[in-house]
Amino acid sequence: MDGASRPESVTSHDVARAAGVSQSTVSRVLRNDRRVAASTRERVLSAASALHYVPSEVGRSLVTRSTRTIAIVVTDLGNAFYPHLIAPLHDEASVQNYRTVLLTETVEPLGGDGDLGSAEAEARAEEISPLLDRLLNRSTDGVVLTTSRLDGTLPRVLARRSMPFVFLTRFVEGVAADSAVVDNSLGASLATGEAVRLGHVRIGAIFGPPDTSTGRDRERGVRAAVTAAGLELPDAVVRHGNFTFEAGHQAMVELMAQRPRPTVVLCSNDIVAIGAFNATAALGLSVPGDVSLVGFDDLPMAAWEVFGLTTVHQPMEAMARAAVELLIERIEGRVDSDAARQMVFEPRLVVRRSLAPPATGA
């Protein structure tokens, strides 16, 4: 059938009639739904090819099995961290002739209560998750996961369905997937060591969620450095929370109510530290006059004069480029082994005015 004789607008109804199936079956085939019988799938694809049917979302993949599209999964688009991660991801993908789509994931692990690693939980997650439906319908060739929790179902489902994906900034143990991360434990240890070197002995901390590799490893780094210095980190001066401004603000209010209060507070990331900054101002306290603050990430706003935030720099642009390279190598079948590859980047402490020796008599 040439271009002159082909109908101007072939629809999925036409494909369904030609294949002798329902329109919903055509839709399931084009989404690569594994519940469709192989013979039915072949009949639908043959009909679609004969009719030159090209649906907007997966048409190209009917012939090439590739959309040259990468999905970037994030949690909170309002978090200032993500724009500084998304931009280099997009740029590197463009250089390699891939486009990107941005998708959001809920903060709760997919699949509900129970054993989130079980096949039953994963199957349940596939049924109820619009995100998974979007990722598995063949409209994308691979996925960059930036928000994975240690108990999350999403990476496990992607692995089981053989969807290429890569972890960026976080990873999940027990899931064989490539990753690009910073040495979070080392970075937190560097920050803690500098606070100790300046004379701080009453150290407080606002840790991130322990069910994330970043939250867990940064906490490990702080605690290891505190112990190595012969100091203690009492529960009274420790808080856990999400990586948000609000979590940092609330935790700082609580820590500043302690007596004696910490002379330095180590924060799980820059956004949390800025929330803590805001709390000190509301309490009539000054940084670093009354209390020092340290962040993690080195976002551009950390260098703003109003903050002057001492923080741990992680090379997000280099990590993003590495993640895209790792993923595209998987997508294009240029990796001989199924073994996970982990690229670990070295952190660097950036000292600014928010960290100073404790006030005399503090």
N, C-alpha and C positions, 0 to 999 in steps of 0.2 A: 504494500500500500504506500503510494508516494504522497508528497505533500499536497498535490492537487486534489487527490481523491479522498484524503483523510478528513473526517468530520471536523468542523471548526472547534467543537467543544465535546470531547469525550469525557464522560463522567464515570464515577464508580458504579452507577447503575448499569451502564453499558458493559462494563467489565463483568459485573455479576451475571447479567443475562448471557453473555458469551461463554462464561465459565460454568453456567448452570448452578450458581450458588446465590446466597443472599448477599445484600450489600454489606451487612455486618461482618460476614465472613471475609469479604474483600478487605475490609478495614483491618480485621485481625491479621490477615496475611501480610499486609503492608506494614503492620506494626511488629512483624516477626513474632507473633503470639505462638508459643511452643505447643499450645493445645490444639492447633489446626493440624490435621493429618497431612503427611508428606504429599500424598497424591493430590489432595485438594489444593495444597499450596502450589504445587507445580502447575495445576490447571489454571489457577488464578493468575499466576505470574506469566504464563504463556499467553493468556487472553489479554492481559495488560500490555504485554510487549507487542502483540499483533495489532492491537488498537492504538498503539503509541500513546497509551495513557500515562500522563506525567503529573502525579499529585504534587502540589507545591512543597510538601514537607519531605517526602522520601523519593521523589521521582528519579533523581539522579542516582540514588543507590540501587534502583532496579537494574541498572546496567553496570555501574562501576562498583557497587557495594561501598561507596564512599561518599560522604557529604562534605568532606574537608571542613567540618565544623567541630569545635571543641566546646564543651559545656564547662563553665566555671561555677561551682557551687559555693555559696556563702550563706551566712546566717543573718546578719544584721547590716543592711545597706546604710543605715544611719551611723554606723561605727566608722570613725575617721580612718581606722586601720585599713579597711578594705580598698578604698580608692588607690592607695599607694601600692597595693598588691595587684589589683585588677589591671591598671594601666600597663605595667611591663609584661603581664601575661598576654594582653591584647596585642601589644607591639611585637613581641617575639612570635606569636602565632601568625601575625600578618607577614612578617619577614619570611616565614616558611609557607606562605600561601594558604593559611588556614584562617577561618573566621571564628569568632567566639560568640557564645550566647551566655548570658548571666542568669542563673537560677538561684532561688533561695530555698533553704531548708529550715524546718522548725528546729528549735533548740533541743526538743525532747527526742530521745532515741526513737527511731522508727520501729514499729512492731508492738508497742505497748509493754505491759508487764510480762514477767516471766523470763525464760532463758532466751536472751536476745540473739544468741548465736545458733539457736535451733532452727532446723529446716521449717518447722511449723511457724515460728515467729517471722522468718524471712518470707515465707509464702503469704502470711497475713499482711506483712508490710507491702508486698507487691500489689496486693488487692486494694489497699486503702490509700496508697501514696500517689498523689498526682505527680510529684517530683520523679518518683521511680518510673511511672508511666512515660513521662517525657524523656527520661534518660534511656529507656529501653526500647523506644519505638523506632530506633534506627535513624532518627533525625540528627544524631550526633555520632561522631566516630570515637570519641573518648571524653574523659571527664577529669577535671582538676578538682580535688576535694580539699577545701581549706578549713573546714569546720568540724572535722570528724571527732567524735567522742569515743573513748575506749570501748564503750558498750554499744556503740551505734550499729544498726543493722545495715545501713546503706552500703558501706564498703563490702560487707560480706555478700550482700545480694549481687552487687556488681561483679565481684570475683566469681561467684557461682554461675553467673550468666555470661562469663567470659567477655565482659565489657572492659576495654582498656581504660585504666584510670591511674592517677598518680596522686600521692599525698603531698600537700604543700604546707609548710610551717608546722603541721601536726602529722602524726602517724598513729596507726593502730597495730599493736603487737598481735601476732597470730594471723594477720591478713597478709598474704604474700603479694605485696604491691610495691612499686618503686616509690621513692620519697625524696624530697628536697627539704631539709630542715636545718636549723641552726643548732649548735650545741647549747641547749637551754640551761642545762645544769652548770656548765662552765660559766656561762654568762652571768647567772645569778650568783655564783661563787665569787666572780670577779668584783661584782658590785658590793657584796657583803664584805669581802676582804678590804676594799677601799674604805668602807665605813669604819671597820675595826682599826685600820691603820690611822685614821684621823682621831681615834680616841673614843669612839662610841662603844659603850658596853650595854646600854639599855636599848636593845634593838626590837623594833616592832615590825610586823609584816602583814601585808594584805595579799594573800595568795589567791590564785585563780582556781577554777573548778578542778577538783582532784580527778575528775573523770575525763580529763583531756591530757594528752601527753605533755603539752606546754605547761599547764598548771602543775601537774605532778612533778615534772623534771625541774622546773624553776624552784619549787618548794624544796626538792631534794638538794639542790645546789646551795640554797640559803642555809638550810639546816646543817649541811656538812661543813660549811665554812664557819658557822657559829660554833659548832662543836670543836673544830680544829683550833679555834682561837681560845678554847677553854671557857666559853661563855654559855649562857642558857637562853632559850627562847620559850618563855612560859606561855601556856595557853591563853592567859589573860591578854597578851599583847599580840595575838594572832587572830586573823579573820580570813574567811574564805568567801569568795563571791564570783560572780560572772565578770568578764572582762569589760566592764562598763563604767561610765562616768558616775552613774548613780550608786553602784556598788562601792566605788572608791570613796565617794562623799560620805555615805552612811558609815562605812567601816572606820574612816578617819575620825568622825565625831565620837564613835565609841572608844577608839584607842586614846584619844586626847582626854577622855574622862577618867582614865586609869591614873592611879597614884602609887608610885611615881610613874609619870607617863614616859613613853619612849622618847629618846632624843633623835632617833632616825627611824623612818618607816620605809621599808623596801616594798615596792608595789609590783604587782604581777605584770603590768604593762603601762605604757604611757597614758592611755585613756584613764585607767584607774588612778594613776598618779595625779592627773589633772583634776579629777574629781576630789582627790584628797587635798590638793592645793586650794580648791574652792571652799572646802570645809574649814581649812585653817583660817582663811580670810573671814568666813562667817563667824568664827569663834574669836576673832580679834587676835589671832596668833600670826606670827610671821615665819616665812621660810627664807633662809635657814636659821634665823635668829632664835626662834623657839623650838623648831623641829626641822630636821633635814628630810628631804624626800628623794627617792630614786625610782626611776621607771625602767621599762624594758621595751625595746623596738627601735627607738630613735626616729620617731615620726618627725616630719618637718616642724610641726608646732612645738616640739620639745625645745627647739632652739630659739623660739620666740623670746624676746627680752622679758616679757611679763612672767614667763616661767623659768627660763634658764635651767631646764631640767637635766640633771645628771641621769644618764640612762645607758642601757646596753644596746649597742648598735647591732642589728642583724641585717645582712646585705640582701634586702628584699628583692632588688632588681636582679641580682645574680641568681638568687634562689628561684625566682619566677622563670627566668630564662632556662635554668636547668630543668625545672619541672616540665616545661613545654617540650624541651628536647627529649627528655626521658619518655614522655607520653607519645610523641610522634614516632619515635623509634619503635614503640610497641604497636602503634596503629599500623605502621607500614611494614611490620614484620621484619625489622632489621636487628632483632635481638635473638641470639641463639638459645639462651637459657630462660626458663620460667622463673628462676630464682630472683627474689626481690633485690633491687639495687637501691642503696641509700646513700645519698650525697649529703654529708654533714658539713655545714659551713661554720667557720670560726667567728665567734662574737668578739666585739671590741667595746671596752668601757669608754664612754664619752663623759668627761667630767665638766660640769658647769656649776653655776653658783648655788643650786639647790642643795648641794651636799657640802657641808663645812664641818669643822670640829664642833663638838658640843659646846654650848655656852658655858662660860666659867661658872662653876657651882651647880651646873645642871646634874 
